[in-house]
C-alpha cells in the first residue's frame, strides 16, 4: 500500500511541476489516456475487492481491474468509430440540404 501511495504522490508532483522544453517555455505535463484508464481501473478494482472479496474470493479485484481496462478500451474504440459515422452522416445531410436549396 505504501508503494501505491508513493507512486501517486510522485505522479502528482510530476504532473504539477512545470516541464521546460527546448525553447525555454514551461508547461505542465498532461496525464496520458493510458494512465487515466489504469487509475480508474485500479480505483474500481479496490472498491470491488473491498465490497466483494469475502463472497467471491481474493482475486475479484484483479479480475475486475483487467475487465475494466478492456471494457474502457473497447468503449473508446467504439466511440471513435461512432464519431466517424456521425461525421459522415452529418456531412451527407448537410450536402443534401445545400444541393436541394440550390435546385429551388
C-alpha positions in Angstrom: 0.0 0.0 0.0 2.9 2.4 0.8 4.3 2.0 -2.7 0.9 2.8 -4.3 0.6 6.0 -2.4 4.2 6.9 -3.1 3.6 6.3 -6.8 0.5 8.5 -6.7 2.4 11.3 -4.9 5.3 11.1 -7.3 2.9 11.3 -10.3 1.1 14.3 -8.8 4.4 16.1 -8.3 5.5 15.2 -11.8 2.2 16.4 -13.3 2.1 19.7 -11.3 5.7 20.6 -11.8 6.4 22.7 -14.9 8.4 21.0 -17.6 10.8 23.1 -19.7 11.0 22.4 -23.4 13.8 23.3 -25.7 12.5 26.8 -26.3 12.7 27.6 -22.5 8.9 27.8 -22.2 7.4 25.8 -19.3 4.2 23.8 -19.4 2.5 21.3 -17.1 2.7 17.7 -18.3 -0.6 16.1 -19.1 -1.9 12.7 -18.0 -2.0 10.2 -20.8 -5.1 8.3 -21.6 -3.4 5.0 -20.6 -2.5 6.4 -17.1 -6.1 7.8 -16.6 -7.6 4.4 -17.7 -5.3 2.5 -15.4 -6.1 4.8 -12.4 -9.8 4.4 -12.9 -9.5 0.6 -13.3 -7.3 0.5 -10.1 -9.9 2.5 -8.1 -12.8 0.4 -9.3 -10.8 -2.7 -8.5 -10.1 -1.6 -5.0 -13.8 -0.8 -4.4 -14.8 -4.1 -5.8 -12.2 -6.0 -3.8 -13.4 -4.3 -0.6 -17.0 -5.0 -1.2 -17.0 -8.5 -2.8 -13.7 -10.2 -1.8 -15.3 -12.1 1.1 -18.1 -13.5 -1.1 -16.3 -14.2 -4.3 -12.6 -14.6 -3.2 -9.4 -12.6 -3.2 -9.0 -12.4 -7.0 -12.1 -10.4 -7.7 -10.2 -7.1 -7.6 -7.6 -8.3 -10.1 -10.2 -9.7 -12.4 -12.2 -6.5 -12.1 -9.2 -4.4 -13.0 -8.3 -6.2 -16.2 -12.0 -6.3 -17.1 -12.4 -2.5 -16.6 -9.3 -1.8 -18.7 -10.6 -3.9 -21.6 -14.1 -2.5 -21.4 -12.7 1.1 -21.4 -10.5 0.3 -24.4 -13.5 -1.2 -26.3 -15.6 1.8 -25.3 -13.0 4.2 -26.6 -12.7 2.4 -29.9 -16.5 2.2 -30.3 -16.8 5.9 -29.5 -14.1 6.8 -32.1 -15.9 4.7 -34.7 -19.3 6.3 -33.8 -17.7 9.8 -34.1 -16.6 8.9 -37.6 -20.0 7.5 -38.5 -21.8 10.6 -37.1 -19.4 12.9 -39.0 -20.2 11.1 -42.3 -24.0 11.2 -41.6 -23.9 14.9 -40.7 -21.8 15.7 -43.8 -24.3 13.8 -46.0 -27.3 15.6 -44.5 -25.6 19.0 -45.0 -24.7 18.2 -48.6 -28.3 17.1 -49.3 -29.7 20.2 -47.7 -27.3 22.5 -49.7 -28.0 20.8 -53.0 -31.8 20.9 -52.6 -31.7 24.6 -51.8 -29.7 25.3 -55.0 -32.2 23.4 -57.2 -35.1 25.5 -56.0 
